[in-house]
Amino acid sequence: MSVFNDLPDVAATREAALARLQAFLPHAGERYTDWRNHDFGPAGDNAVSVLSPWLRHRLISEQEVVAQVMANHGLEAAEKYIQEVCWRSYWKGYLERRPVHWPEYQQQCRKDREAMAKDRHLAMRLEQALSAQTGIACFDGWVDELITHGYLHNHARMWFASIWVFTLELPWALGADFFLRHLLDGDPASNTLSWRWVAGLHTQGKAYLARPDNITRFTQGRFPRANGLADKADLPASLEKPPLQDAPAATPWRRDNQTGLLITEDDLTPEAIFGDDPWPFVTAIQTTDWRSDSPVSQAAEAFARAGLADALARNTATEQSAPFHYRQNADATALCTAIASAGITTLLTPWIPTGPGKDAINALMPQLAEAGITLQPVPRDWDVQLWPAATHGFFRFWKAARPLLEDGSLT
Ligand SMILES: Cc1cc2nc3c(=O)[nH]c(=O)nc-3n(C[C@H](O)[C@H](O)[C@H](O)COP(=O)(O)OP(=O)(O)OC[C@H]3O[C@@H](n4cnc5c(N)ncnc54)[C@H](O)[C@@H]3O)c2cc1C
């Protein structure tokens, strides 16, 4: 089964997400365990689920995916797959607990762009990488694949990031920015922290080095051998760990006729928290543009936009206006006035995690406050239970998560 050669022409709907999960379910056990690291390319028979664009926007949730996989295979037989889904929860929790990594990354992108403006050779090397002209066939192939499909296999992401940092010696943050602008699943936590991990900034003394033999083996020799890759990584002498912040606690909420629903692209199934009763007042805000100071791909914007429209249609009782496309520096006064004119004083919203969505909503807060509107974000149970454990490495996190899966508290 190859499920990902139809990206990005896929429906950003909950229905499509559920259908994709059903198609993948029989393969979540042995086949995934044995073949998940092989990348046969966009037209190949890959064993991975390609659920990431839907999971990233929560058109389907980690909890739903894990519950169904466990019901079909059991925890042990599908442990590899379930662990991978939990990597997502780990990164999300890790960034929530150390949110400073996000503004630091944004700052780093700006500094790197300034450096590019002053260093012609560096700028040229960056341009070669972004236009698939490095002469490293596999890398150039992945650049094309990322731009065309809005997706890369996990192993390709690891090789790509490693070659970017250690062979091409380009700034890691600009590589992360390139991914975030093109991936349909572009996620501030999984992306930023995975790039940091590859570059040796996450685990003391560890980085990820792409090896030519490993690439040949796991791509079935689709590319000429990648000779000349860096064979060592320069690592920082020590890593500073920022202080830990609290994870969000379970939040009680109440709905009355002055309460509206706010939908953001970080959680497109708000009914999982607030119930299936349609809302008289819903507003949906698109914030994809806040992923970067450089343009975000049309495919990534279109996926988020269609997902927001799908979430709106599922949750509204009356005809509602289309999602509000909130670009950086846009004026949202009319939106806030419209909310207030509808008699809404509180907007309930699924939790908006650290990243572009939160940056956008933070920028909107003064105008909301001026219009007399309070925002109340409500985290999901899954996150409330798991994020407190995202303090150190993944395996410590997994040690806390597995018993919760075994005793059914999470699913
Ligand atoms: C440099 C780099 C950048 C990345 N950027 C992103 C990103 O922006 N958004 C994103 O969702 N993932 C990112 N990942 C993680 C991972 O590569 C993708 O989640 C995965 O490839 C998606 O494909 P899939 O749905 O077929 O995964 P499957 O193997 O089928 O896994 C199922 C689900 O588990 C989660 N998952 C699997 N592996 C990981 C992982 N290593 N880290 C976090 N979650 C995981 C995803 O939600 C995925 O959909 C990145 C990894 C690297 C190395």
The ligand as a Tripos MOL2 file, in Angstrom:
@<TRIPOS>MOLECULE
LIG
   53    58     1     0     0
SMALL
NO_CHARGES

@<TRIPOS>ATOM
      1 C1         14.2300   17.1040   10.8080 C.3       1 LIG1
      2 C2         12.8390   16.5860   11.0920 C.ar      1 LIG1
      3 C3         11.7620   17.4500   10.9850 C.ar      1 LIG1
      4 C4         10.4570   16.9980   11.2700 C.ar      1 LIG1
      5 N1          9.4130   17.8740   11.1640 N.ar      1 LIG1
      6 C5          8.1530   17.4640   11.4730 C.ar      1 LIG1
      7 C6          7.0430   18.3510   11.3980 C.ar      1 LIG1
      8 O1          7.1740   19.5180   11.0740 O.2       1 LIG1
      9 N2          5.8060   17.8480   11.6890 N.ar      1 LIG1
     10 C7          5.6160   16.5420   12.0540 C.ar      1 LIG1
     11 O2          4.4690   16.1450   12.2870 O.2       1 LIG1
     12 N3          6.6650   15.7080   12.1670 N.ar      1 LIG1
     13 C8          7.9160   16.1090   11.8800 C.ar      1 LIG1
     14 N4          8.9550   15.2260   11.9760 N.ar      1 LIG1
     15 C9          8.7100   13.8810   12.5210 C.3       1 LIG1
     16 C10         8.4150   12.7810   11.4930 C.3       1 LIG1
     17 O3          9.3830   12.7970   10.4830 O.3       1 LIG1
     18 C11         7.0340   12.8900   10.8660 C.3       1 LIG1
     19 O4          6.0490   13.0550   11.8650 O.3       1 LIG1
     20 C12         6.6860   11.6310   10.0740 C.3       1 LIG1
     21 O5          7.6590   11.4050    9.0910 O.3       1 LIG1
     22 C13         5.3150   11.7760    9.4430 C.3       1 LIG1
     23 O6          5.0580   10.7090    8.5570 O.3       1 LIG1
     24 P1          3.9870    9.5980    8.8860 P.3       1 LIG1
     25 O7          2.6980   10.2030    9.2520 O.co2     1 LIG1
     26 O8          3.9780    8.6580    7.7170 O.co2     1 LIG1
     27 O9          4.6280    8.8850   10.1340 O.3       1 LIG1
     28 P2          4.3810    7.4630   10.7910 P.3       1 LIG1
     29 O10         5.7050    6.7680   10.8320 O.co2     1 LIG1
     30 O11         3.2750    6.7430   10.1360 O.co2     1 LIG1
     31 O12         4.0140    7.8380   12.2930 O.3       1 LIG1
     32 C14         2.6740    8.1230   12.7250 C.3       1 LIG1
     33 C15         2.6060    9.4870   13.3610 C.3       1 LIG1
     34 O13         3.4580    9.5630   14.4840 O.3       1 LIG1
     35 C16         4.0480   10.8600   14.5720 C.3       1 LIG1
     36 N5          5.5040   10.7190   14.4100 N.ar      1 LIG1
     37 C17         6.1590    9.7130   13.7840 C.ar      1 LIG1
     38 N6          7.4920    9.8840   13.9100 N.ar      1 LIG1
     39 C18         7.6730   11.0200   14.6100 C.ar      1 LIG1
     40 C19         8.8230   11.7330   15.0790 C.ar      1 LIG1
     41 N7         10.0630   11.2910   14.8710 N.pl3     1 LIG1
     42 N8          8.6210   12.8860   15.7600 N.ar      1 LIG1
     43 C20         7.3640   13.3310   16.0120 C.ar      1 LIG1
     44 N9          6.2530   12.7030   15.6060 N.ar      1 LIG1
     45 C21         6.4030   11.5620   14.9240 C.ar      1 LIG1
     46 C22         3.4690   11.6910   13.4230 C.3       1 LIG1
     47 O14         2.3800   12.4320   13.9000 O.3       1 LIG1
     48 C23         3.0420   10.6210   12.4450 C.3       1 LIG1
     49 O15         1.9820   11.0290   11.6100 O.3       1 LIG1
     50 C24        10.2680   15.6570   11.6860 C.ar      1 LIG1
     51 C25        11.3690   14.8060   11.7770 C.ar      1 LIG1
     52 C26        12.6330   15.2560   11.4780 C.ar      1 LIG1
     53 C27        13.8000   14.2910   11.5860 C.3       1 LIG1
@<TRIPOS>BOND
     1     1     2 1
     2     2     3 ar
     3     2    52 ar
     4     3     4 ar
     5     4     5 ar
     6     4    50 ar
     7     5     6 ar
     8     6     7 ar
     9     6    13 1
    10     7     8 2
    11     7     9 ar
    12     9    10 ar
    13    10    11 2
    14    10    12 ar
    15    12    13 ar
    16    13    14 ar
    17    14    15 1
    18    14    50 ar
    19    15    16 1
    20    16    17 1
    21    16    18 1
    22    18    19 1
    23    18    20 1
    24    20    21 1
    25    20    22 1
    26    22    23 1
    27    23    24 1
    28    24    25 2
    29    24    26 1
    30    24    27 1
    31    27    28 1
    32    28    29 2
    33    28    30 1
    34    28    31 1
    35    31    32 1
    36    32    33 1
    37    33    34 1
    38    33    48 1
    39    34    35 1
    40    35    36 1
    41    35    46 1
    42    36    37 ar
    43    36    45 ar
    44    37    38 ar
    45    38    39 ar
    46    39    40 ar
    47    39    45 ar
    48    40    41 1
    49    40    42 ar
    50    42    43 ar
    51    43    44 ar
    52    44    45 ar
    53    46    47 1
    54    46    48 1
    55    48    49 1
    56    50    51 ar
    57    51    52 ar
    58    52    53 1
@<TRIPOS>SUBSTRUCTURE
     1 LIG1         1 GROUP 0 **** ****
